[in-house]
């Protein structure tokens, strides 16, 4: 890994040893004095095309320049790569790597100095499977999308290192990510944890395919839970429909409630009201129900279509208006004191006082 600050300090040291100004060095290299200033402050590096000229002027090797004068690597070929790239001989660089004279890690060391198009040309002339995924991860920020896709495709023919895929996901096309995931499904090797950091980079189409795989049984619900924040409304509707059609247990999708729209939550509530879903499902998704849905539930209670005890479980999520409306609609003879006591923490003082007074009067 190149150390920009050390290289800049080394250039500054060499310049001063020659008793040169930044302006003088800039004129010699045909760059601006601002550029030299940035190098020496460690804010940028010289363009790879002038690295050889800097090394020649100071009578040092390119490797010495790249290592800031420190002999970190014996037999390093970084200087050779820089020299060939500076002369736009990308095929020669690829040949050096293919013949084993240059280590791919050394190419990764100088990748930040190379244009994406230049690095792409080098990669296009390399033998298939030349790169490991770990090496590709170092090159990913500097490669073009097509060249990167080609390298990753070869590297993922065998075992997939998901940690590396996660690290390069921002640079991969959604199509390639989708292909990797589909292959993992086929090989029965895809786990929910694999998608945790990849999901934000998947296309809507890829996410929809994963939901479709849920019904087929080739994708687990744990995977759907991971990608839930990124699912389209249509995909979430499909999941809820699986519950409606009794192809999926409602208990399993409770964790998806925070990502459901009101219409989707409403479908689950309706199924519970019809008796085809356990009422506890409604209780567990209650924190995510809007006031409109909760108001309708209260209105049903007022029409004697719902068990009062069910609403007790929803009380923490009901508005004061809904609770007051509920209590006003219930006949006193049907209002059990225990139920009133349970509702007390959620009822306004004024409404509660009226009810207690009415109950006492009734007893008398």
Number of C-alpha atoms within 10 A of each C-alpha: 13 16 12 20 18 20 25 25 16 21 22 19 13 17 18 12 10 10 10 13 14 19 16 15 18 17 12 12 16 10 14 14 17 12 18 24 17 15 22 24 18 16 12 17 22 18 12 21 17 17 21 21 16 19 18 12 13 14 10 14 17 23 24 19 21 25 21 20 17 13 11 11 11 7 9 16 18 22 21 18 24 26 20 17 22 18 12 14 16 21 17 15 26 23 16 18 23 17 12 10 12 20 15 19 18 17 23 22 15 20 23 19 20 20 14 19 13 17 25 19 19 21 23 16 16 19 13 14 15 16 19 15 24 17 15 22 21 20 24 26 17 21 25 19 16 13 19 24 19 15 22 25 17 15 20 16 11 8 9 15 14 18 13 15 24 19 15 21 22 16 18 21 17 19 14 19 22 19 14 18 20 16 15 15 16 10 9 11 12 20 16 15 12 18 20 14 17 20 21 16 19 23 17 15 14 20 21 18 15 24 24 16 15 17 16 10 10 15 20 17 18 15 20 23 18 19 22 21 14 18 24 16 14 10 20 21 18 17 23 23 16 16 20 18 10 12 12 17 14 17 13 12 18 14 14 19 19 14 18 21 15 14 13 18 22 18 16 23 24 15 17 16 17 11 10 12 20 16 17 13 17 24 18 16 19 21 14 16 23 15 13 11 16 21 18 12 23 24 17 15 19 19 12 12 12 15 11 18 11 15 20 18 18 19 22 15 20 24 15 14 11 20 23 17 16 20 20 14 15 15 9 14 8 9 14 12 12 9 13 16 13 15 20 15 12 18 23 14 11 9 16 19 13 12 17 14 10 13 16 10 9 10 6 6
